[in-house]
């Protein structure tokens, strides 16, 4: 049973809000919604109410590892999946050539409709949306520990007011002491046209919270009519698109017209122009000190770090059905505006590109996440939770997952109820939380399926089965959704009984036949009326097929969970040459050689060493010990 870091101490009954959420990005949305679903009185403070749910970077939801997070958020009653379904203009499942466990649903979103959808959902839940800039935190220091009691808000209409709350969730994204860079130009702010939040950083430092700097970036936006589409490679969505949400009505999905994205590439002229002007890039000129995202480098980083590559892929993605803005995915940059225009126009199809906005980098404060527990509460400060990019992550999905857990726990804490946390073997959300608070990443963290060592039992298609019962028990998931899940599981169980009972002419059951990689459920249902009568939809069929095909793997994965629990205190022999071990990632090998942990448990807590690395190290240790015993 999870516990909160501090017992709840009741405060004055006149406090208007149980939970205050600071920030209206993807973490803030899910935090406010989760707290409201648990019956808390919630206020959400944001610079601009019309920018709630803004997609500051690419207009897309999901992907490898990220799509699993979206399904899990949805299974716990969150808003992201249903909002993506209602506003998506292209849906694709990534990694379809691989097994079900690593496939990642993704959608291209209409960013304007997405904002409208999530804002309406928050209002429907009774969340009070308050416009203004948070000037600082309300702090009480009379007890043994400091306690945050809300925030001071500077109204957009002038004047200052206090927003008191029993618990506060900070979800400020890239806005803490933020500076935007385009070439030699620097502007205070975390997004074009919006201010920075300097007062919160100062208050966090006074509370003893350790902060550092990170950097992210965004590419230019181009006018649709200025692009020569005939010269580009179209990238259509799936013919039979799959929704994110288990609640989405498939008969009405997708709701919006579907569009193609397009692909083009940089070339030698592009790279020559970038190299010739690299001294004007803020990172290379020494004006940016924050660490950038390893897995989403700027185009100048790609050109300089991967000099042997002749070209880099670019995706041209529509931002909305109602505007002509095209997002140029793959050329995030902070080079000066004139250089951006020059190098973009060397790309096939973009020779006459009209710029609607230039790319820029953002440098911002973040809190070192090792100061949190797995509920995203600060250990040293009562009543304060952090979620999203303030914890060193990148991506809407990672932020939303943290927001849901933080918002739920903020509400549970004010209700003196047990905390809610998920383990690595239960959900990608649990992997995310554990990676942040244990491994303590020092660069922007992005979720991949490879980070989840138990991914064979954490499939995207069965997130509702894994998590909705937990959500229902807490109050995050309503009775109607629980009944929908129960009916779905009953259909799947019925179909599996039919699979086990029916036999082919060779004597094998249909379940045995379905285990073969080339056999799909739909083909079997087309040949057997009893199976077709089970009336499974595509989602049900995918889950059943995954259960059958992964049965053996899942059994081994659960044994691995038990083994890893035992391995916590397993000693690593001093004679074992870690530097020579095969299969370890280079970063993990370097950290293990440098720090030389004595046990697997210690190895697991080293930043840069992921649980899959520890699982592999465990195998090498066991082999070494067996070989030594036999010598």
N, C-alpha and C positions, 0 to 999 in steps of 0.2 A: 504494500500500500504506500503510495507516494505521500510525502508530507511537504508542507510549506516551510520555507526557511525561518519564518517567525510566526508565532501565534497572533491571531487577529485581536487587536485591542480596540474595543468599541470607542467611537468618538461622538461628538455632539450630534443629537438626532436631527438637528435642523439642516445638516449637510444635504444639498439638493441632489447630489449624484453619488452613486456607489462607485462608478468607474469613469475616469476621464481618460480619453485616448487623444494623444497629441500627434496629429498628422493624419492626412486623408489619403495616403497611398494604399498600396495593396495590403500591407501589414495592418495599417490602421482600420481599413474596411473590415477585415476578418476579425480583428480584435474587438471592435465595437459590436459587430453582429453576434459573435459568440457570447459576449457578456450579456447582450440584450436577450438572446435566446435562453439564457440561464436566469432570466428574471431581474437582472440588475438595471438600475436607472443609469443610463449611459449618455455622456456628452462626448462629441468628437469636435476638437478644435482644429481648424485648418486655415491657412492663409486665404484660400478662395474656395467657396462651396462649389463653384462651377468646375473645379479641377479635381474633385474627388475621383479616385480611380484612374487618374491620368496615366497613360502609357508613355512615360518620359523617353523611353528608348524605342525598341522595335515594337510594332503593333501586333504582337503575337503572344499566345499562351501555350504552354506545354513544350514537349520535346523529350529527348532521352533523359530519363530520370525525373525531369520536371513534370512530364505528363502523369507519372505515377503520383507525384505530390498533389497535383490537381484532383485526381480521382480520390485520394485520401482526404483532402480538404472537403470535397463534396460528400464523402461517406460520413463525415463528422458534422454535416449540416451546413458547411460553408457556402459562400456565395460564388466563388470564382468559376466553378465548373458550369453552373446553370447560366451565369452571365456570359461566359464564353460561347456557350451553345446558342444563346439568343442573339448574339451579335457577331458571330463568326461569318467570314466571307470566303474562307477556304479551310477545309479540314483534310488532314493527312495523318496517317499513322506511320511513324518512322521505324526503321529497323525491321520491316516486314519480312526480310529475307532470313531473319533470325527467329529464335523461339519467342513464344508469348511473353516470357518473363522479362525480356529486355525491350519489348516494343514500347514506343513512346507516342501517345496521341498528341497532336499539335494542331492549333488552328491559327489562321490569320484573322485578326479581329478588326472590326470597324471601331476605331478608338473613340470616336465621339458617341456612338451608341452604347459602347461599353460603359463609359462614364455615366451616361444617363441611367442605364440599367442598374448599376450598383448603388447609385445615389437613391433611386426610387426604392430599392430593396432595404436600404438602411432606414429610410423614413418610415417604411411600412412596419419595421421592427420597433419603432418608437424612439430611435436614436435622435437626440437633440444635436443638430449641427450648428456650431458656433464659429463665425468668421472672425479672424484676427490673428495677430502674430504673438506667439508665446514669448513673453519677455523674460520669464524665469520661473522657477519652481517655488511652491510654498513648502517650507521645511520646518519641522518641529525637532528640536534637539534636546528636549528636557529629559527624555528617557535614556536608557543605556545605549540605544542606537538611534541614529537619525531616522526620521520618518517623513516621507513626502505626502503632503496633504492636498495636492492639487497644483494649480499654476496661476501665474499672473498673465493676463491677456491684454494686449494693446488692440483696441478695436479698430477696424478699418475705417470707422467714422470718427476716430479720435477718442481720447480718454483711455483709462485702464480699469479693468475689473478683475476680480478674483473668481476663479472657478475651483471651488472646493470639492474634493472627492475623497472617499475612503482609500481608493487605490488608483494609481496612475500608470498608464502604459505609454511609453515614448516610442513613436514610430516615425521618426523624422527623416528617414531616408538619407539622401545626400545633402541635406540642408544645414547640418551642424557646422558652423564656421566655414561655410562653403565658399570656394573661389572658382569661377569659370575662366578657362584659358582658351583663347584662339590666337595662335602665334604670339606676338608680343603683347597682346591686349589681355588685361585681367579685369574681371568684374565680380563683385560680391554677389553671391546667389547660388542656389542649388539647381536652378532650371531657368531658362530664358524667361525674363519678365517677372520673376519671383525672388523675394528677398532671402537672406540667410538667417539662421537661428543661432546667434552668437551667445545669447544669455543662457541658454540651456547648457552649452558646453562649460561655461564658467561655473554654473551651479553644480554640475556633475563633478567637476574637479574639486570643488570645495567639499563635496561629500566623500571624497577619496576615491572616486572612480577613475581608473587609468584609461586615458584616451590616446589614440594614435591617429595617423593620417592614411587615407586610402585615396585612390584615384579611379575614376571611371570616365567613359567618353561616349559620344554619340556621333553618328555620321551626318552628312548633309541631307537635306530634303530637296527633291527636284520637282519641277512641274511636269505633269503627265504628258502634255502636248508637245513638250520639247524633246521627247525621247523617240528614237527611231525603233519602234517595237519590232518591225519586220526583220531586223538584224539580230534579234535576241532569241534565246532558246526559251520557249514557254515551259512553265512548270505547273501543270494543273493539279487540282486536288484529287482526292479519291473519288471513284465513281459511286461508291456506296459509303458516304461519310459516316463516321462513328462519333456520337456525342461524348462529351466528358461526363455529364451528370447522369447518375442513375435515376434521377427524377424527370429527365427530359422526355417529353412525349415524342416518340420516334415517328409517329404519323405526321407530325407537323415540323419535323426536322429535316434539313436546316430551314430556318425561318427567312433568311435573307438570300438574295441572289449571290451565286458563287462566282469567283473570279480566278484568273490565273496569276501567278507570280512569274517572273522571268529571270533568266540567268545570263550573265556576261562575265568577262574576265579582265583583270588588269593585264598589262603587257610590258615589254621592255621599255617603251617610251614612258609609261607611267612610272616605272621604278626609277628610271634615270632622273626624272623630274623631282621625285621625292628625295632621292639621295642628294641631289644638288642643293636642296633646300633644307636638309635635315637639321642644320644649325639653327634654323628658325622654329623648330618644334620645341615647345616648352619643356618637355621631358628631357630632351637631349641638350637643351641650353641650361639646364639646372634650375629652372623656375618651378618645377613640380617635384616634390619630395615624397608624396604618397605612393604606395605600391599599387600598381595597376593589376587588372585581372589577367591571370595566366592564360585562361581559356577563351578570352575574347580580346585579343591584342588589337591595338590600333593598326591602321594600314602601314604607318611608318615603321612600327615595330616589326610587322611581318616582313617588310622589304629589307630591313637591316638585319634581323635575326635569321631569316631564311633566304640568304642571298643566292642560294642555288636554285630556288624555285623560279621558274620562268613566268608564272602567272598565279594569281589568286582569284578565287571565285567571288562573284558579287551577285547578290539576290536583290532584285527590284520588287518591292512589296508595296501594294496600295495601302494607304492608311485608312481609307474610308470610301464608301460608295457615294458620299455626298461632297467630296472635295477632290482636287486634282493633285494631291500631295503624294509623292512616291518616296518611300524610305529606302535608302541605299545601304542595304545590309552587307557588311563586309569591309566597309571603308570608314569605320570610326576614326576620327582624326581631330587633332588640335593644331594642325598646321595653319598658317595665316590664310585668310580668305582668298587672296589672289592665287596662292599656291594650290588651294583646294580646287578652284575653278579650272586652273591649268591642267592639273593631273587627271581630274574627272573627265575632262574633254578629250583625253587621249584614249579613252575606253570605247570599244566598239558599241555603237548605238547611242552614245552619250556625247557625241561631238558638238551638239548644239544645246546641251543641257542648260536649262534655266534654273538658277538656284533660288529656292524659296527660303532656305535657312542654311547657314553654314554649320559644319560640325564644330564641336568644342569638347574640351575635357573639363571635368569637375573634380576638384580636390576637396576632401571633407573629413571631419572628425568621425571616428568610430570608437566604440567601447570594446576593449579587449574582452572577448566573450567568456574567458575562463572565470570571470567574476560572477557569472550567472550560475543558477542551478538549472535543471532540465525543464523547469516550468517557465524559464526565462525571467525569473525574479532575481534581482540583485541580492547577493547574500548579505552584504554589509548594510543595506538600506531597507527599511520596512516600507511596504506599500508601493514599491516601484518596480516596474517590469519594462524590459526593452525588447523590441522585435523589429526585424527587417535589416536594412543596410546599416543601421547603427550598430549591429552585432557583427559586421564584417562580411555579410553575404552579398551576392549579386543575384539579380533576377526577381521577377514578380512572384514566381511560384514559391521560391524559398522564403520570401518576405511574408507572403500570405499564410504559409504553413506556420511560421513563427507567431504571426499575429493571432491566429486562431488559438494556439496553445496558451499564449500570454494572456489574451483577453478572457479566455475561459477560466484560467487560474486566478486572474485578478478578481473575477466575480466570485469564484469558489472561496477565495480567501476572505472576502468581505462577508460571506455567508458562513464562515467557520466550518467549511466542508473540506474533505480530503482533497489533496492536490491531484491533478491529472497529468500523467506523463506516460510516454510510450517508449518501449525498448527497441533496440536495433533489430530484434527478431520479430517485431510486431508491425513496423511501418517504416517507410522512408522518412516520415516525419520524425520518428525516433532516431534514425541514423543521423539526420540533420542536427537534432538537438545534441546528441552525444558527440558528434564531430566538433561542434562549436565549443561545448563547455569542457571537453576532455582534451581533444587534440589542439585546441586554441590556435586556429589558423591565423597567419600573419599577412595573408593576401586575400583578395575577394574570393569568397567560397561559392562554388557552383556545384549543384547536385548532378551526379551522373549515376547511372545504374551500377557502374563498377565500384562505387563507394559502398554499396549495400552487399555485404558478404552473404546475406541470406536472401538474395533477390529471387531465388527460385520459389520461395514461399511468400513473396511480396509482389505478386503480379498486379498490374493495373486493373485487370478485369475483375478481380475479386476483392477490391478495396472495401466495398460495402459489406461483404461477408466478414471481413477481418475487423472492421472498425465501427460500423453502424450500431451493433449491440452495445459497445462501450459508450458511444455517443448518446444512445437512447437512455441508458442507465443514468447518465449525467444530466440529461435534459437538453442536450444539444440537438438531438434528432427527435422529431415528433412522432406521435403514434401512427400517423398515416404512412410515414416513410418506413417505420419499422414493419408495419403490416405489408407494405409493398415488398420489402426484403424477404419476409417470411414466405410470401407467395412465390417469389422468384426461386428461393432455395427449395421449396416444395416441388416446383416444376423440374428443377435440375435433378433432385433426388429421384423423382419418378422416372425421368429419362435414363438415369444411370441404372436403375433396376431393370429397365427394358434392355439396355445394353448388355447387362450381365446375364439376362435370361435367354435372349435370342442367339441362335447359332447359325453359322453359315454351313454350306454343304460340306466343308472340310472339317466340321466339328468345332471350329473355334468360335468363341463368343464374339459378338460385335464389339464388346469392350476390348478384347484382345486385338481385334482388327484395328480399332481406333488408336491403339498405342503406336502403330506404325506411322512414321513421320509423313508419308505421302498420302495418308488417308485422313479425310476431314469429316466432321459430323454431318455437314450438309449432304454429302454424297451418300452417307449411310441412310439418312432420313429420307432421301429421294427414292431409295430402294426398298424401304421397310415401312409399311403403313403404320404399324404399331409405334414406331419411333416418331414418325411425322405427327401422329395424334397427340404427342406430348406438347406440341405447339410452342417450342422454344423460339424466342427471338434471337437475333444475332448476338446480343450480349450474353444471354443464357447459354447459347451454344458454345461461345468462346470460353466461358468459365468451365463448362462440363468438359470440353476438349482439353483444356489446360489441366484439369484435375486428373484426367486419365493419362495423358501423355507425360505428365510430370510426377506421377504417383511415386515412382521409385526415387527420383531425385529429391522430392519433397521429404520423403522418409529419411534419406541421408542428411538432408539439410537440418532436420530437427535433431538428429543425432549430433551434428556439428554444433548446434546451439548448446546442447548439454556438455559437449567436450570443451567448448570455449569457456564455459563457466568453471570447469575443473582446471583449465589451463592457467587461470589467474596467477597461481603461485608456482608454476613450472619454471625451474631454473634453466637458464641458457648456459650450456657448458662454456667455460673460458676458452677451451681448445677449438671451439667451432669457429671456422673462418667465415664470418658473416659477409665479408666483402666478396667472397667467391660463390655465394649462394645464387642459384639460377632462379629466375622468375620474379624476383623482387624489383619493384620500380626503382629507378636510379635515385630519386629523392629519398625514398625509404632506406635504401642501402647506405647512402651517405650519412643519414641521421643515426642509424643503428651503429655504424662503425665509429662515428665520432663520439657518441654518448655511451655506448656499450652497456645497455641495460642488463640487470642481473636476472630478471624474470620476464615472462611474457606479459604479465600485468604492467610492469614498468614500460616495456616496449610499446604497449597499446596507448600509453599516455604521452608519448612523444609527438609533438606537432610535426606533421608531415608523414607520419606512419599511420596508415589507415588499417582498419580491421582486416581487409583482405590480405594486407601485408603480414599482419600478425598471424592470420590463419596459415599462410604459407610458411612463415617462420616456425610455427608449431610443428608442421609436418617435417621440416628439415631437422628440428631438434629431436623429434622422435626417431627419425632415421639414424641420426648421429649416435644416439644413445643405444639403439639396437645394434648398430655396427660395432660400437665399442664393447658392448657386452659379449658379442660373438667372437671378438678378436682374441 
